[in-house]
Amino acid sequence: MACKKLSSLMWQKRPLWKSAKLQAFACGSVASNSNGLDETGKKCCKKTAGTTVPNPAAVSGTAPPAPQTHRHQLGGKDSVPVPGRSYSSAAAKVDSKTFLWARYNEMKRLVHDLLPPGVCNLLNPSTIYANNEVSLHEVDIYGFDYDYTLALYSNALHSMIYDTARDFLIESFKYPKGLREYDYVPNFAARGLHYDIQKGLLMKIDAFHYIQLGTVYRGLKPVPDDEVIELYGGTHHIPLHQVSGFYGKGPKMKQFMDIFSIPEMTLLASANDFFISNNIDYDPVHLYKDVSDAIGNVHIKGYMYKWIMQDLEKYILRGDETYAVLQRLVSQGKKLFLITNSPFSFVDKGMTYMVGKEWREFFDVVIVQADKPHFFNDCVKPFRRLDSNGDLQWDKISSLEKGQIYKQGNLVDFLRLTGWRGSKVLYFGDHLYSDLADLMLRHGWRTGAIVPELEVETKVVNTEQYAQSLTWLQALTGLLERMQVHRDVESQKVLQDWLKEREELRAVTKNLFNPQFGSIFRTCHNPTYFSRRLCRFSDLYMASISCLLNYDLRYTFYPRRTPLQHEAPLWMDQLCTGCMKTPFLEEMAHIR
């Protein structure tokens, strides 16, 4: 219905001249104005021979130029006579500055007309987005990670992790007690950022390995763009060998890919800021290692597990939705399995809270402390069975049985014992590298990425401020591209004004998501490094597994055909496919 409504608003209910302008805007051809001027301010040749074409600048009081014949030349070169065509005008030639601002104002009016009422609230945060075509009818086996997949956690957990790791630095690593004055800063960092280990800089990098200027932080303070370029040898490009290990760990760069890493990034920024503000000499490499170890202690020593088990209601979100998803899958004959790095006692407590004491009856195989990603890419560790108390057993594992709990193991044995292979398996996880990359690239499983940030970012995209700012930003960029052929001094001043406005619009759209780093999916116009990996390692992505409740289990997901740079955006599925289709939303109404 949303698709039908939008197409009706944008095409059927518009006057014919507006529809024509909309098509021209989409194709980039709106640069030729309605009075017959081309991009250089000359009269358009595409008229019937012998027709007189008036100049729109007739308001000028200067004498009209002599009639002349011409044809268009790229870049505004001298015209060449075309036999059989003649033009005349009684109006003076408009100066370039007046012409450029006239085009600017015309484009602004057009952009205003392009946004019909209601267009800013079309995206549904419960949508599943497709990078690849996936038919749920062909999926027989559903697999899940636990943390941030079956169990979503509140942001209160982040401050607990930060505070405890900060205290570890002070008490165990003997860092200055003044560091305790730095409290956790919510919403400072964002998933997918890179950290330069040797320089102590936190930044966002795009899919082409370029740093997004304006998103580089030393401590809690931004680094000026010119200083960033100087630090990286006159460029803001990061070479492939530095930024790209397969799991996001280059020799000089670390990419933070999971939600648990947000407190770690914030603590790194706080510790750097403390040393810099107090003029204390330190080695950024040592700081990075110490912070990593301190954060690791929170997990290894079981602090995080203890907090959550002591107050499940405070930390675990939407448990009833997890139950609804599992119940629906099992009731329709699907097989389920769980592979998590978390210990059994922790998973048992959380699943009992969300699903009930008999939660293991939903799963055909349960594997804990799997040690992903090594579980997926080596065949060293064998499976071991745990008894009902969580104690290790010594019997040899020759089959994976329903109702039993297994520890460690490897994917080679898992495939051999279950026979679950290829595209009939769909596995969900939140970590693109540890959960999904190997399964997608080496084993041909279908993969679904859980990206909770989608819910917040969708709300931003649905705002009128974002829609208007982004649409005008794109239109202004197109105007700059077409009008750059004007090389005179006055025109160049106008173009510089437009470039300045473009940078201001970029800052506005960035700050709507996160004032420091912007959206986790975009660096201005390019995808982020995180976004490119998301598209590469996941067939589907969504805010939570509860999004499955919106779709019939025979549903086929079709990725939107977004036009390549050399293709014209002519097809209507840009407006209709994927982002607005949530056919079974009523099934969630009684849950939320």
Buried (B, 14 or more C-beta within 10 A) or exposed (E): EBBEBBBEBBBEEBEEEBBEBBEBBBEEEBBBBEBBBBBBBBBEBEEEEEEEBEBBBBEBEEEBEEEEBBEBEEEBEEBEEEEEBBBBBEBBBBBBBBBBEBBBEBBBEBBEBBBBEEBBBBBBBBBBBBBBEBEBEEBEBBBBBBBBBBBBBEEEBBBBBBBBBBBBBBEEBEBBEEBBEBEBBEBBBBBBBBBBBEBBBBBBBBBEBBBBBBBBBBBBEBBEEEEBBEBBEEEBBBBEEBBBBEBBBBEBBBBBBBBBBBBBBBBBBBBBBBBBEEEEEBEBEEBBEBBBBBBEBBBEEBBBBEBBBEEBEEBBBBBEBBBBBBEBBBEEEBBBBBBBBBBBBBBBBBBBBBBEEEBBEBBBBBBBBBBBBBBBBEEEBEBBBBEEEEEEBEEEBEEBEBEBBBBBBBBBBBBEBBEBEEBBBBBBBBBBBBBBBBBBEEBEBBBBBBBBBBBBBBBBBBEEEBBBBBBBBBBBBBBBEBBBBBEEEEBEEBBEEBEEBBEEBBBBBBEBBBEBBBBBBBBBEBBBBBBBBBBBBBBBBBBBBBBBBBBEBEBEBBBBEEEEEEEEEEEEEBBBBBBBBBEEEEBBEEEE
